[in-house]
Amino acid sequence: MSLKKSIILIIIILLIDQISKIYVKTHFVLGEELPVFSWFKIYFIENNGMAWGTKISDFVSFMSERTAKIALTLFRIVAIFGIGYWLYSATKKHNPTVLILAIAFIFAGALGNIIDSVFYGIFFNDSHGQVASFLPEAGGYDTLFHGKVVDMLYFPLYKGYLPEWLPFYGGKFFTFFDPVFNIADVAISTGFVMLIVFNKKAFGKK
């Protein structure tokens, strides 16, 4: 797979990711949901930290939340350069297509969430109790590098109380699948799954 085709794939994923995020951001109030099926909803939330809503400051107690946010975003930017070089190298070495596809998916997803983290704070006003607008006259809801990642894909495949006989969690209300995510997260996950499932094809027997 050529570098040109990889870039086209990345652009397509980025467009789908950013269009979906901008639409939700400019049409939904924070916390609003739109049922599509009984097992799928568009549910607008914003992620202020790491994957699954985890905050980096939970692990680095000496940092304030805002400092931790900048540190996380800068780390992601450095990582994206590394992934980009990996993609460039893989195409030049004519590595297996499955490896190049996986790297392209991961790169596109990581870049999609970086765009939110870096720019959304200045591109939009906040979504608390209102529908946000793009490039508001009064300015955005925060400064550069302090944007929040927009999530909207929610698949509550099962909701109910677990059987009492289950250890630890018996009798508790349980939702599967609980996390809310976005297209960029899907791309990253797809890339990693491809590397795991097609490990031998991607990296060879060695």
N, C-alpha and C positions, 0 to 999 in steps of 0.2 A: 504494500500500500504506500503510495507516494505522500510526500509532505503536503502537496497541494490538496489532495483528497482529505487528508487529516484536518487541514485548516478549514475546508468547507464544512466538514462534519462538526467541528468545534463551533463555527459561526452559526450553524443551524440550531445546535443545542442551546447556545447562548441566546439566540433570538427567541426561541420558545420559552426559555427560562425567564428572560427579562420582560417579555410581553405579558406573560402570565402574572408576574409579580407586580408590574406597573398597573395592569388591569385591576387586580385585587386591591392594591393600595389606593387606587383612585375611585373605586366603586363600593368598597366595603368599609364599615366601621370596625375598629379593632374588636375582636371577639364575635363578630357576626358570622353566621354560618348559613350555607345554602345546601340543603339536601339534594343530592343527585340520584342516588339509590339508597336503599335502607342501609347498605354497607359502605357507602362512599359519600363524603360531604366536602364541600369547599368551606374551609373553616379558617378564617384569617387570624393569625397570631404573628407576633414578631419575636425573633430569637435574639437575645442580647449577648449571647456568649458562644459556647462551643456546641458540638453536636448534642442533640437531645435536650437542649436548654441548659446544659451544664455551664457554669461560669468558671472561668480560669481562676478568679480570685478565691474560689472554694478550695483550690489546691495551693495557691500562692498567697498565703494570708498576709504577707507584708505589703502587698500591693493594694491600692484602692481599686474600685471597680473600673474607673475610667482609665487608669494607668494600665490595668490588666487588659482592657479592651484594646488599647493601642498596641500593646505587646503582642496580643494574639493576632491582630490584623497584620502587623509587620512580619510576624513569623509566617503567616499565610502567603504574603507577597514574596518573601524569600523562597518559600517552598514552591511557589508557582514557577519561578525562574528555573529551579532545579527540575521540575517536571517538564517544563518546556524544552530544556536542553536534552533531557532523556528522550523526548519525542523526536526531536531533531536528529539525535544520534541514531535512534532506532530506524528511522526512515532512510538515513544515509547508508546504514549498514545492511539495509534490506532485511531487517528482522521479520519474523512471522507476522502476518496480517493481524492475528488475534492479539498479539502484544501491542502493536501500534494502535489498534482500535481501543484497547483497554486504557492505554496511556492518554489517548485523545479524550475519552469519556471522563477520566479523572481530571484532566487539565480543564476541560470545559466546565465541569461542575465546580471545581475549586475557584475558577475565575468568576463564575456566576455569583457565588456567595461573597467573593472579595468586592465585587462591584457594589453590592448592598452595603457592606461594612464601611467602605471608603466614602461612597458618594450619597447614599440615600438620606443621610442626616441633613445634607444641604439641598437636596433635590426636592424634598417633600416636607410639609408640615406634619404634625403628629396626627395619629388616627384615633385618639381617645375621644369618644363621643361625637366624632365627626368623620366625614369622608375627606381624606387628604387630597391636596391639590399639588400639581407638579409645578415646581419653581414659583412658590408663592411670593407675593410682593414683600411680605413681612419677614421672609427668610425661612429656612428649614428648621426642623425640630432640634437639630444639634449641629456640631461642627464636623469638619472633615475627619475621617477615620473613626467617627462615633456613630455611624449608621447601624440600623438594626436589620437583620436578615428577615425577609418576608417568607413565611411558611403558609401553606394553604391546603395541602393534600392530606385528607384525614380518612382513614379506613377503619372505622369501628366495626370489625367483622363480627365481634361477639361482645355482648354486654349482659352481665348477670352475676348472680351470687355463686361463688364456688361451693362445691359440696363440703359439708361439715367435716368429713373424714380426712380431708387433705391436711397434711401437717403444715403448720405455720400460717397458711393462707385460707384455710377452711372457713367458710361462712362470710368471707369478705367479698365486696363488690369488685368485679374484675372486668377490664375492657381489653379486648385484643382486636385490632392492633392500636395502641394508644398514641404513639408519637405522631406529630404533625410535621410534614416535611415539604420540600419543593422539588422542582425539576432538576435543579443542580444537585441536590442530595441523591436523587434517583440516578443521575449520571455517574456520580462518584461511586455509589454502591454497585452499579452495573460494571464499572471498570474493575473494581476489586474482586467481584464475583468471577468475572472472566479470567482474571489472573489466577484465582484459586482453582476453578473448575478445569481450565485449559492450561494448567501450569506447565505440563510437559511440552505442549505445542508452542507455548509462548517463550519458554526459556531453553527448550531442548533437554535432552536426557542428562546432560552435565549439570 
